[in-house]
Amino acid sequence: MNEDYFKTIFIVKDGVIQFPDSFAILTAFNPMDRELSEKENKLRNREMRSLLAEEELDYSELVGSSPDGSHQEPSFAVSCKLEDAIEWANRFEQRAIFWIEENQLQIIASENGDRFQLGPFRERIRRNPNSDEP
C-alpha cells in the first residue's frame, strides 16, 4: 500500500460539510498508482460520475490531497454499500478506497479487503472557500 494514502487530506467546497453516517471516497484517477495525463484522468472521472448517476446514488465532489497540496485527485464522496464501492474501485483499477463510518476513516484495499484505521475523518477535512471547484 502506498504510504502517501495514509496522509491524505480532503478538500471540500466551503459549506459542503454534510456527509452520511457511512460512505466511500472514490476516484478514477491514476489507476494502480500509474500517473496518467490530466486529460485521461478527467475522462476516467467523467466515466465514474456517469456510473454514479446511472446507479442513482447521492454523491458530492471533493479532492483527495497530499498535506502540502503537491498531489491532488478529484474524487467522489458516495453514499453506497461497501461492497459496491470496492467493486467500482476494482473496475476503475484503484488500489484502495477510503471508507468512512461514524466519522472513522479507513483505507480498504480493493484486492483483498485489508483495512487500515486512520482515525477521525473530520480532522482531515480542509475547506476551499475561494473556488467553485473543490
ABEGO torsion letter per residue (X at the ends): XBAAAAABBBBBBBGBABBBABBBBBBABGBGGBBBBAAAAAAAAAAAAAAAAAAGBBBBBBBBBBAAGABBBBBBBBBBBAAAAAAAAAAAGBABBBBBBGGBBBBBBAAAGBBBBAEBAAAABBBBAABABX
